[in-house]
Amino acid sequence: MTRSVLVALLPKILRSESCRPRDLARLKDEYKLGRTLASPAVVTQLDLATFNGRPALEIEDFGGIPIEQLVGAQSRNDGACSVPCR
């Protein structure tokens, strides 16, 4: 019996108009490196794919807060931006 597991993912997509060979190489390196790291502090790299004909890195959606929301909340408080880390 085969089971399917649904995982929320976020695509990191290269821009087609500015995609250079070194950008694609960097995306591939990021994927390879990410696959070798096993830590709860590292986002899981799921796959290299294409999205609308553009290279994309699929990463697991870890359910975090968007940086825009975090920065916006901080800037409304005191103008400083502190990003929590573990």
N, C-alpha and C positions, 0 to 999 in steps of 0.2 A: 504494500500500500504506500502510495506517495502522498506526502503532506506538503501543502503550500504554506509558506510563511510570508505574510505581508510586512514589508518594512517601508516606513516613510523615508523618502530620499530627497536630497537637494541636488540639483544639477549645477555644476560649475561649468559654464559654457564659454568657449572662446569666441570672440567677435570675429566674424568672417572677414570683415573689411580690414582688420588689422592683425590677422593671424599670420605670424611668421613661422618658419620652420623651427626656430629656437623656442617659440611659445608652445608649440606642439610637443617638442622634446621635453620641455619643462613639465608639462601636464603629465606626460608619460612617466617621468621620473618621480613626480609627486605621487602618482598612483602606486608605483613600485615600492617607494619608500613607505608610504602609508600602509601598504599590505604587510610589510615586515614588522611594523610596530604593534605591539599588543599591550595597550594601556587604556584605562578608563579616561585618561586625560587626552587621548588622541582620537579624533573623529575617524570612524571606520570608512575606508575606501571600498566601495562596492563594485564598481566596474568602470571601464573606459568604454564610451559609447559615442554615438552621434545623435544630435538633436537638430532637426531641420537642416541636415547636411553639415552641421558644424560639430567639431570635436567637443566632447563633454566628459567630465569626470563626475560620476555619481557617488555622492557621499551620504552616509546615514544622517537622517534628520535627528539630532540629539535633543530636540525640544527646548533649545535655549531661547534667550531673549534677543531679538534683533538689535544689532549694535546701534542702529539709528534711534531705537526706542530707549536704549540705555543711555546714550549720549544726550538725547533730548531731555530725559528726566534729570540727568546730572546738571546740565547747563541751566535748567530752570531753577535749580536749587542754589548753587553757589558759583557757577561758571567753571568748576573743575570737573574733570572726567576721571573717575577712578573705576577701573575695570577689575572686578573680583577675579582672583585666580586661586588655584589650589596648590 
